[in-house]
Amino acid sequence: MKTEELQNRAVEFDLDYARRVIAAEADAITAMTPVVDESFARAVEMMYHCTGSCIVSGIGKAGIIGRKISATLASTGTPSHFLHPAEAVHGDLGRLRQNDIVIVLSYGGETDEITRLINLVKQLQIRLIAITSDGDSTLSRYSDVVLCMGKVNEACPLGVAPSVSTTCMLAIGDALAFTVMKARNFRVEDYVRFHPGGSLGRKLMTVEQSMMFQPGERLPLARRADTVEAMLAATRDVKRHGAVMVVDDDGRLAGIVTDGDLRRLLTQEGAAGFQRHVGDVMTAGCKRIRADALASEATAIFHKYRIDELPVVDGDDRPVGLIDVQDIVTIKVVG
């Protein structure tokens, strides 16, 4: 048949079969729940107490799944990288250290590259966790912990292309990674620290992480009884800012004086305005935000009230920083 005829031939796609593929993989994942047993608990304990890295390895489709599991571990507080079993004998074995843990993914557990890697890992006296379907395979016999999936039926029409098996490996890997993550009390702030450039990281960034002032830095502060002239002299050397925060005798935020306030004051009163008390010039009861709030909350306040400066306070309403609308623009937080 000519190429053009092949291209023009009507093809009926079996969408019911596609639905069965998804159902088969979903059912197989549900069937993996018994894998979470005493062996799983030992694997989690090994990973939690590991003082090196969790090295993930596998070949073919299992290797691709291994790369994803390693990436998930690394982004959730467990140092990890992927080791290709074929590259291990060509120099990459130098990535391994005795205090590491190696996690190997292999459905049959008998692939030549995998069995060769097992020998190398054991020579280095490194502990080994296996995710496999055969509890009697070479990989299983030489592993310290075996997470055995059991036999699964692949979803492809020929029943041979890795599909259900790799989906199950991924689910088990995620279960390991997130169980360890939970045990570490890994917080949103920690996650953002590993994802500063992504849109999710930006959305989860806190005010403290995005404001111009760092903890302990000198802040633009004044008291109610100060004159405007004294306020300007006292804050002259404070780093870039467009406002001065006014505090009461207990150090709590009482108000704010912005550049706009000063321009209006001088326009109305001229040089005499410099002798006015800060308490008479400030905007009392100004908007403020907690340091542990999300930067996106600051964005919402900037937009709603059309302001450019927002005092940052602690739990006792004492100023700890100042966030500028330009800080938000710089990190591209969307409100």
C-alpha positions as CSV (number, residue, x, y, z in Angstrom):
1,M,0.0,0.0,0.0
2,K,1.3,3.4,-0.9
3,T,2.3,5.9,1.7
4,E,-0.5,8.4,0.7
5,E,-3.1,5.6,0.9
6,L,-1.9,4.7,4.4
7,Q,-2.2,8.3,5.5
8,N,-5.7,8.7,4.1
9,R,-7.0,5.4,5.5
10,A,-9.5,5.8,8.3
11,V,-8.4,4.4,11.6
12,E,-10.7,3.5,14.4
13,F,-9.1,4.0,17.8
14,D,-10.2,1.7,20.6
15,L,-11.0,4.2,23.3
16,D,-12.5,1.6,25.6
17,Y,-9.1,-0.1,25.5
18,A,-7.4,3.2,26.5
19,R,-9.8,3.4,29.5
20,R,-8.9,-0.2,30.4
21,V,-5.2,0.7,30.4
22,I,-5.8,3.5,32.9
23,A,-8.1,1.2,35.1
24,A,-5.5,-1.5,35.0
25,E,-2.7,0.8,36.2
26,A,-5.0,2.3,38.9
27,D,-6.0,-1.2,40.2
28,A,-2.4,-2.3,40.2
29,I,-1.4,0.7,42.4
30,T,-4.2,-0.1,44.8
31,A,-2.9,-3.6,45.0
32,M,0.5,-2.3,46.1
33,T,-0.7,-1.3,49.5
34,P,0.6,-4.6,51.1
35,V,4.1,-3.6,50.1
36,V,3.9,-1.2,53.1
37,D,5.0,-3.7,55.7
38,E,7.9,-4.3,58.0
39,S,10.3,-4.3,55.1
40,F,9.0,-1.0,53.9
41,A,9.4,0.4,57.5
42,R,13.1,-0.8,57.5
43,A,13.7,0.9,54.1
44,V,12.2,4.2,55.4
45,E,14.3,4.0,58.6
46,M,17.5,3.4,56.5
47,M,16.7,6.4,54.3
48,Y,15.8,8.6,57.2
49,H,19.0,7.9,59.1
50,C,21.2,7.9,56.0
51,T,24.1,10.3,56.5
52,G,25.1,10.2,52.8
53,S,22.9,10.2,49.8
54,C,20.1,7.9,48.6
55,I,21.5,6.7,45.2
56,V,18.7,5.5,42.9
57,S,19.5,3.1,40.0
58,G,17.8,1.2,37.2
59,I,18.0,0.6,33.5
60,G,15.5,1.1,30.7
61,K,12.0,2.2,31.7
62,A,12.8,1.4,35.3
63,G,15.8,3.7,35.1
64,I,13.5,6.6,33.9
65,I,11.2,6.0,36.9
66,G,14.3,5.9,39.1
67,R,15.4,9.3,37.9
68,K,12.0,10.7,38.9
69,I,12.1,9.1,42.3
70,S,15.6,10.5,42.9
71,A,14.4,14.0,41.9
72,T,11.5,13.7,44.3
73,L,13.8,12.7,47.1
74,A,16.2,15.5,46.5
75,S,13.4,18.1,46.4
76,T,11.8,16.9,49.6
77,G,14.8,16.9,51.9
78,T,16.6,13.7,51.2
79,P,19.9,14.1,49.3
80,S,19.8,11.9,46.2
81,H,21.1,11.4,42.7
82,F,20.7,8.9,39.9
83,L,23.4,6.3,39.0
84,H,23.1,4.6,35.6
85,P,24.2,1.0,36.1
86,A,26.0,0.8,32.8
87,E,27.9,4.0,33.5
88,A,28.9,2.9,37.0
89,V,31.7,0.7,35.6
90,H,32.9,3.6,33.5
91,G,33.8,6.1,36.2
92,D,30.4,6.9,37.8
93,L,31.1,4.4,40.6
94,G,33.1,7.3,42.1
95,R,29.8,8.8,43.1
96,L,29.3,6.2,45.8
97,R,30.4,6.5,49.4
98,Q,30.0,3.9,52.2
99,N,27.5,6.0,54.1
100,D,25.2,6.1,51.0
101,I,22.2,3.9,50.4
102,V,21.5,2.4,46.9
103,I,17.9,1.9,45.8
104,V,17.7,-0.4,42.7
105,L,14.6,-0.7,40.5
106,S,14.4,-3.8,38.4
107,Y,11.2,-5.8,37.6
108,G,13.0,-9.1,37.1
109,G,16.1,-8.5,39.1
110,E,18.3,-10.4,36.7
111,T,19.4,-7.9,34.1
112,D,23.2,-8.1,33.5
113,E,23.8,-4.4,34.2
114,I,21.9,-4.7,37.5
115,T,23.7,-7.9,38.7
116,R,27.0,-6.3,37.9
117,L,26.1,-3.2,39.9
118,I,25.1,-5.4,42.8
119,N,28.6,-6.8,43.0
120,L,30.1,-3.3,42.9
121,V,27.8,-2.0,45.6
122,K,28.5,-5.0,47.9
123,Q,32.3,-4.6,47.4
124,L,31.9,-1.1,48.7
125,Q,29.8,-2.4,51.7
126,I,26.9,-0.1,50.8
127,R,23.4,-1.0,51.9
128,L,21.0,-1.9,49.2
129,I,17.2,-1.6,48.8
130,A,15.4,-3.4,46.0
131,I,12.1,-2.6,44.3
132,T,11.3,-5.6,42.2
133,S,8.7,-8.2,41.4
134,D,10.7,-11.4,42.2
135,G,11.6,-12.0,45.8
136,D,14.0,-14.8,44.7
137,S,15.9,-12.9,42.1
138,T,19.7,-12.2,42.3
139,L,18.8,-8.6,43.2
140,S,16.6,-9.7,46.0
141,R,19.0,-12.2,47.5
142,Y,21.8,-9.6,47.8
143,S,19.6,-6.7,49.0
144,D,19.4,-5.6,52.6
145,V,15.7,-4.8,52.2
146,V,13.4,-6.1,49.4
147,L,10.1,-4.3,48.5
148,C,8.5,-7.0,46.4
149,M,5.6,-5.9,44.1
150,G,4.8,-9.5,42.9
151,K,4.0,-10.3,39.4
152,V,1.9,-7.8,37.5
153,N,0.3,-7.9,34.1
154,E,1.5,-5.2,31.7
155,A,-1.3,-3.1,30.1
156,C,0.2,-2.9,26.6
157,P,-1.5,-5.0,23.8
158,L,1.4,-7.4,23.7
159,G,1.7,-7.6,27.5
160,V,5.4,-6.9,27.4
161,A,6.1,-3.1,27.4
162,P,6.7,-1.8,30.9
163,S,3.5,0.1,31.9
164,V,1.8,-1.3,35.0
165,S,5.1,-2.4,36.5
166,T,6.8,1.0,36.2
167,T,3.6,2.8,37.4
168,C,3.8,0.6,40.6
169,M,7.5,1.3,41.0
170,L,6.8,5.0,40.9
171,A,4.0,4.8,43.5
172,I,6.3,2.8,45.8
173,G,9.1,5.3,45.3
174,D,6.7,8.2,46.1
175,A,5.5,6.4,49.2
176,L,9.1,6.1,50.4
177,A,10.0,9.6,49.6
178,F,7.0,11.2,51.2
179,T,7.0,9.0,54.3
180,V,10.6,10.1,54.9
181,M,9.7,13.7,54.1
182,K,6.8,13.6,56.7
183,A,9.2,12.1,59.3
184,R,11.6,15.0,58.8
185,N,8.8,17.6,59.4
186,F,9.7,19.1,56.1
187,R,7.8,22.4,55.9
188,V,6.6,24.7,53.1
189,E,9.5,27.0,53.8
190,D,11.9,24.1,53.2
191,Y,10.2,23.1,50.0
192,V,10.5,26.7,48.7
193,R,14.2,26.7,49.5
194,F,14.7,23.9,47.0
195,H,12.3,25.4,44.5
196,P,13.1,29.1,44.4
197,G,12.9,29.5,40.6
198,G,9.6,27.7,40.0
199,S,6.1,29.2,39.9
200,L,5.1,27.0,42.8
201,G,8.1,28.1,44.8
202,R,7.3,31.7,44.2
203,K,3.7,31.2,45.3
204,L,4.8,29.5,48.5
205,M,7.5,32.1,49.2
206,T,7.0,33.9,52.6
207,V,7.2,37.6,53.3
208,E,10.4,37.1,55.4
209,Q,12.1,35.4,52.4
210,S,11.1,38.2,50.0
211,M,11.4,41.4,52.0
212,M,14.3,43.7,51.5
213,F,15.4,43.5,55.2
214,Q,17.0,40.5,56.7
215,P,16.6,39.5,60.4
216,G,18.8,41.7,62.6
217,E,19.3,44.4,60.1
218,R,18.7,48.1,61.1
219,L,15.2,49.2,60.2
220,P,13.8,52.6,59.3
221,L,12.1,53.4,62.7
222,A,11.0,56.5,64.5
223,R,8.9,57.4,67.5
224,R,5.7,59.5,67.7
225,A,7.5,62.3,69.6
226,D,10.4,62.6,67.1
227,T,10.4,65.6,64.8
228,V,10.3,64.9,61.1
229,E,13.8,66.4,60.9
230,A,15.1,64.1,63.5
231,M,13.4,61.1,61.8
232,L,15.1,61.9,58.5
233,A,18.5,62.3,60.2
234,A,18.1,59.0,62.1
235,T,17.1,57.0,59.0
236,R,19.4,58.6,56.5
237,D,21.8,55.7,56.4
238,V,19.3,52.9,56.5
239,K,19.3,50.9,53.3
240,R,16.8,51.6,50.5
241,H,13.3,52.3,51.7
242,G,10.3,54.5,50.8
243,A,8.8,54.7,54.3
244,V,9.6,54.9,58.0
245,M,7.7,52.8,60.5
246,V,6.6,54.5,63.7
247,V,6.6,52.6,67.0
248,D,5.1,53.3,70.4
249,D,6.9,53.2,73.7
250,D,6.6,49.4,73.8
251,G,8.2,49.0,70.3
252,R,4.9,48.0,68.6
253,L,3.9,49.4,65.3
254,A,1.8,52.6,65.6
255,G,1.9,53.9,62.1
256,I,3.9,54.7,59.0
257,V,5.3,57.8,57.2
258,T,5.8,57.4,53.5
259,D,7.7,59.5,51.0
260,G,4.2,60.6,49.7
261,D,3.3,61.8,53.2
262,L,6.5,63.9,53.4
263,R,5.9,65.5,49.9
264,R,2.4,66.5,50.9
265,L,3.7,67.9,54.2
266,L,6.4,70.0,52.6
267,T,4.0,71.2,49.9
268,Q,1.5,72.4,52.5
269,E,3.8,73.7,55.2
270,G,7.2,74.2,53.6
271,A,10.3,74.1,55.9
272,A,8.1,74.5,59.0
273,G,7.0,70.9,58.3
274,F,10.3,69.6,59.5
275,Q,9.5,70.6,63.0
276,R,6.2,68.7,63.1
277,H,6.0,65.6,65.3
278,V,6.1,62.3,63.5
279,G,2.9,61.2,65.4
280,D,1.0,64.1,63.7
281,V,2.2,63.2,60.2
282,M,2.0,59.4,60.2
283,T,-0.8,57.2,59.0
284,A,-2.0,55.5,62.1
285,G,-3.4,52.0,62.0
286,C,-1.5,51.3,58.8
287,K,-1.7,47.9,57.0
288,R,0.8,45.3,58.1
289,I,1.7,41.7,57.5
290,R,3.3,38.9,59.5
291,A,6.8,37.7,58.5
292,D,5.5,34.1,58.1
293,A,2.7,35.1,55.8
294,L,2.9,34.2,52.1
295,A,4.3,36.8,49.8
296,S,1.2,36.4,47.7
297,E,-0.8,37.8,50.6
298,A,1.4,40.9,50.5
299,T,0.6,41.2,46.8
300,A,-3.1,41.1,47.5
301,I,-2.7,43.9,50.1
302,F,-0.7,46.0,47.7
303,H,-3.3,45.6,45.0
304,K,-6.4,46.1,47.2
305,Y,-5.2,49.2,49.0
306,R,-2.9,50.6,46.3
307,I,0.1,51.1,48.6
308,D,3.8,50.6,47.9
309,E,5.2,49.8,51.4
310,L,4.0,47.3,53.9
311,P,5.5,46.9,57.4
312,V,6.4,43.4,58.4
313,V,5.7,42.5,62.0
314,D,6.2,39.6,64.4
315,G,3.6,37.9,66.6
316,D,3.8,40.8,69.1
317,D,3.2,43.5,66.4
318,R,6.8,44.7,66.5
319,P,8.4,45.6,63.2
320,V,10.9,43.1,61.8
321,G,11.1,44.4,58.3
322,L,9.5,46.3,55.4
323,I,8.4,44.9,52.1
324,D,8.2,47.0,49.0
325,V,5.9,46.3,46.0
326,Q,9.1,46.2,43.9
327,D,10.3,43.2,46.0
328,I,7.2,41.4,45.0
329,V,7.6,42.4,41.3
330,T,11.2,41.1,41.4
331,I,10.3,37.6,42.5
332,K,7.2,37.7,40.2
333,V,4.7,36.6,42.8
334,V,1.2,36.7,41.4
335,G,-1.6,37.6,43.8
